[in-house]
Amino acid sequence: MYSEIYHQWGSDLVFGPTGDLAVSNGTMRGQQRVLRRLLTNPGEYIWQLDYGAGLAQFVGDAVSSPQIQAVIRSQIFKEVAVSADPEPGINVLPITGGSSVAVTISYADSDTGESQVLAFSVES
């Protein structure tokens, strides 16, 4: 099983119990990778220019929730942590004011088979 530096999107790096950088593995690693992929804009990751869904670019536009769900679905299976069976549930709801959306994704972890829920908001 692989470990990576623990980094939650929008937060600072975290120190582990021994004073070095905290690591992430298992289901947390998978959740962090899914979130990073969905929030990274295509072209921003210089080693893989087609990486990312860039969800923030859709907020405030005349894009419908089904269109955002389709973008998420097209990207989420690129992460090995997400099992295709059962099909992930993706819910996108506009937040009052139109400048952000709430996203909830439920999926099965491909390693453990356990149900995972990833909930976050995206602002323009």
C-alpha positions as CSV (number, residue, x, y, z in Angstrom):
1,M,0.0,0.0,0.0
2,Y,1.3,3.4,-1.0
3,S,1.5,6.4,1.3
4,E,1.6,10.1,0.3
5,I,2.1,13.3,2.1
6,Y,-1.2,14.2,3.9
7,H,-2.6,17.2,2.3
8,Q,-6.3,18.2,2.4
9,W,-7.2,20.6,-0.3
10,G,-7.2,24.2,0.9
11,S,-5.2,23.4,4.0
12,D,-1.6,23.5,5.1
13,L,0.6,20.4,5.4
14,V,0.3,18.6,8.7
15,F,3.0,17.3,11.0
16,G,2.8,13.7,12.2
17,P,3.2,12.4,15.8
18,T,7.0,12.2,15.4
19,G,7.4,15.8,14.1
20,D,7.9,14.9,10.4
21,L,5.2,15.4,7.7
22,A,2.1,13.4,8.2
23,V,1.3,10.7,5.6
24,S,-1.9,9.6,4.1
25,N,-2.8,6.1,3.0
26,G,-5.8,3.8,2.5
27,T,-9.2,5.4,2.2
28,M,-8.0,8.9,3.2
29,R,-5.4,8.9,0.5
30,G,-8.1,8.0,-2.0
31,Q,-10.4,10.7,-0.9
32,Q,-7.6,13.3,-1.0
33,R,-6.7,12.2,-4.6
34,V,-10.3,12.4,-5.8
35,L,-10.7,15.8,-4.3
36,R,-7.4,17.0,-5.8
37,R,-8.4,15.8,-9.2
38,L,-11.8,17.4,-9.2
39,L,-10.6,20.8,-8.0
40,T,-7.5,21.1,-10.1
41,N,-7.9,23.0,-13.3
42,P,-6.8,21.3,-16.5
43,G,-3.4,22.7,-17.5
44,E,-2.3,23.6,-13.9
45,Y,-0.5,20.3,-13.2
46,I,2.5,20.8,-15.5
47,W,3.5,17.1,-15.6
48,Q,0.1,16.0,-16.9
49,L,-1.7,18.9,-18.6
50,D,-5.0,17.1,-19.1
51,Y,-5.2,16.2,-15.3
52,G,-8.1,17.7,-13.4
53,A,-11.8,18.6,-13.7
54,G,-11.6,22.2,-12.8
55,L,-15.0,22.3,-11.1
56,A,-14.7,25.9,-10.0
57,Q,-14.9,27.0,-13.6
58,F,-18.6,25.9,-13.8
59,V,-19.8,27.7,-10.7
60,G,-21.9,30.8,-11.6
61,D,-22.3,29.8,-15.2
62,A,-25.4,28.6,-16.9
63,V,-24.2,25.0,-16.4
64,S,-26.7,22.6,-15.0
65,S,-26.2,20.2,-12.1
66,P,-26.3,17.2,-14.6
67,Q,-23.5,18.7,-16.6
68,I,-21.3,19.1,-13.5
69,Q,-22.2,15.6,-12.5
70,A,-21.1,14.4,-15.9
71,V,-17.7,16.1,-15.5
72,I,-17.2,14.5,-12.1
73,R,-18.2,11.1,-13.5
74,S,-15.7,11.5,-16.4
75,Q,-12.8,12.2,-13.9
76,I,-13.6,10.1,-10.8
77,F,-12.9,6.7,-12.4
78,K,-9.4,7.9,-13.3
79,E,-8.6,7.4,-9.6
80,V,-7.9,3.8,-8.7
81,A,-9.4,4.3,-5.3
82,V,-12.9,4.5,-6.8
83,S,-14.7,1.3,-7.6
84,A,-16.9,1.2,-10.7
85,D,-19.3,-1.2,-9.0
86,P,-21.5,-0.1,-7.4
87,E,-21.8,3.0,-9.5
88,P,-20.8,6.2,-7.5
89,G,-23.6,8.5,-6.4
90,I,-23.0,12.1,-7.3
91,N,-25.2,14.9,-6.0
92,V,-24.7,18.6,-7.0
93,L,-26.8,21.3,-5.5
94,P,-26.5,25.1,-6.1
95,I,-26.0,27.1,-2.9
96,T,-28.2,30.2,-2.5
97,G,-26.7,33.1,-4.3
98,G,-25.3,31.1,-7.2
99,S,-21.6,31.6,-6.5
100,S,-21.1,28.1,-5.2
101,V,-22.3,24.5,-5.3
102,A,-22.4,21.7,-2.8
103,V,-21.1,18.4,-4.0
104,T,-21.6,15.0,-2.3
105,I,-20.1,11.9,-3.8
106,S,-20.6,8.4,-2.4
107,Y,-18.5,5.6,-3.8
108,A,-17.0,2.2,-2.9
109,D,-13.3,2.1,-2.1
110,S,-11.7,-0.2,-4.6
111,D,-9.3,-1.7,-2.0
112,T,-11.7,-2.3,0.9
113,G,-15.1,-2.2,-0.7
114,E,-16.2,0.1,2.1
115,S,-18.6,2.9,1.3
116,Q,-17.0,6.4,1.3
117,V,-18.7,9.8,1.3
118,L,-16.9,12.9,0.1
119,A,-18.7,16.2,0.6
120,F,-17.4,19.6,-0.2
121,S,-18.4,22.9,-1.7
122,V,-16.9,24.7,-4.7
123,E,-16.8,28.4,-5.1
124,S,-16.3,30.4,-8.3
